[in-house]
Amino acid sequence: MLIQKPPSAPQPTATRGRSWWAHAACAGSDVDPNIFFPPRGKGRGDEYTSAAKRVCARCPVRRSCLEAALEGHEKFGIWGGKHARERSRDASPASDFVGTTYTAPT
């Protein structure tokens, strides 16, 4: 389920000034940014979450996105293929990236 992105959709605050954003799969003109901030509950929210995670699955900068969400303490939305509850439960965000390592910010 891809929804046409409105031409005036604002750029999320966490992505401003980040060079990886230009390469993100969600930055494409055919992706509605609202799918990354699904409504709570069953039904439409589940559809949006699934659609967002499909976009993230093909994203070349997924790890950078996830790291930005963790560093920025994002409380809402799908970032790096994970929603807020998944990010808060996951002590090792690199676990989804086989063959990579993650160094926690100091």
C-alpha positions as CSV (number, residue, x, y, z in Angstrom):
1,M,0.0,0.0,0.0
2,L,1.8,3.1,-1.2
3,I,0.0,6.4,-0.8
4,Q,0.9,9.4,-2.9
5,K,3.0,11.8,-1.0
6,P,1.6,15.3,-0.8
7,P,4.0,17.7,-2.6
8,S,4.3,20.0,0.4
9,A,5.1,17.2,3.0
10,P,7.5,18.6,5.6
11,Q,10.8,17.0,6.2
12,P,10.9,15.3,9.6
13,T,12.9,17.2,12.2
14,A,15.3,14.3,13.0
15,T,16.4,14.2,9.4
16,R,17.4,17.8,9.0
17,G,21.1,18.3,8.4
18,R,21.7,14.5,7.9
19,S,23.3,13.6,4.6
20,W,21.9,10.0,4.7
21,W,18.4,11.4,4.3
22,A,18.9,12.1,0.6
23,H,19.5,8.4,0.1
24,A,16.5,7.1,2.1
25,A,13.9,5.0,0.4
26,C,11.2,7.0,2.2
27,A,12.5,10.3,0.7
28,G,11.1,9.2,-2.7
29,S,8.2,11.2,-4.2
30,D,6.0,8.0,-4.3
31,V,6.0,7.5,-0.5
32,D,3.6,9.1,1.8
33,P,5.5,10.2,5.0
34,N,2.3,9.7,7.0
35,I,2.8,5.9,6.8
36,F,5.8,6.3,9.1
37,F,3.5,7.8,11.8
38,P,0.5,5.4,11.8
39,P,-2.5,5.9,14.0
40,R,-2.6,3.8,17.1
41,G,-4.6,0.7,17.3
42,K,-5.6,-2.1,15.0
43,G,-6.9,-1.7,11.4
44,R,-5.5,1.3,9.5
45,G,-2.5,1.6,11.9
46,D,-1.4,-1.9,11.1
47,E,-1.7,-1.2,7.4
48,Y,0.5,1.9,7.7
49,T,3.1,0.1,9.9
50,S,3.4,-2.8,7.4
51,A,3.7,-0.4,4.5
52,A,6.4,1.6,6.3
53,K,8.4,-1.5,7.3
54,R,8.3,-2.6,3.6
55,V,9.8,0.7,2.6
56,C,12.5,0.4,5.3
57,A,13.3,-3.2,4.3
58,R,14.6,-1.9,1.0
59,C,16.3,1.2,2.3
60,P,20.1,1.6,1.9
61,V,20.4,3.9,4.9
62,R,18.2,2.0,7.3
63,R,20.9,1.7,10.0
64,S,21.6,5.4,9.9
65,C,17.9,6.1,10.3
66,L,17.7,3.8,13.2
67,E,20.7,5.3,14.9
68,A,19.3,8.9,14.4
69,A,16.1,7.8,16.1
70,L,17.9,6.3,19.0
71,E,20.2,9.3,19.4
72,G,17.3,11.7,19.1
73,H,15.2,9.7,21.5
74,E,12.3,9.6,18.9
75,K,9.2,8.6,20.7
76,F,6.9,8.3,17.7
77,G,7.0,6.8,14.2
78,I,8.8,4.1,12.3
79,W,12.5,4.7,12.0
80,G,15.0,2.3,10.6
81,G,12.2,-0.3,10.3
82,K,11.2,-0.2,13.9
83,H,8.4,1.5,15.8
84,A,9.0,3.1,19.2
85,R,8.2,0.0,21.3
86,E,10.7,-2.0,19.3
87,R,13.4,0.6,19.6
88,S,12.9,0.9,23.3
89,R,13.1,-2.9,23.8
90,D,16.1,-3.4,21.6
91,A,19.2,-2.7,23.5
92,S,21.4,-3.5,20.5
93,P,20.0,-1.8,17.4
94,A,22.6,-3.3,15.2
95,S,21.2,-6.8,15.8
96,D,19.1,-6.5,12.7
97,F,22.2,-5.8,10.6
98,V,24.1,-9.1,10.4
99,G,27.8,-8.6,9.9
100,T,27.9,-5.1,11.3
101,T,28.8,-3.7,14.7
102,Y,27.2,-0.9,16.7
103,T,29.1,1.4,19.0
104,A,26.9,3.2,21.5
105,P,27.4,7.0,21.6
106,T,29.4,8.1,24.6
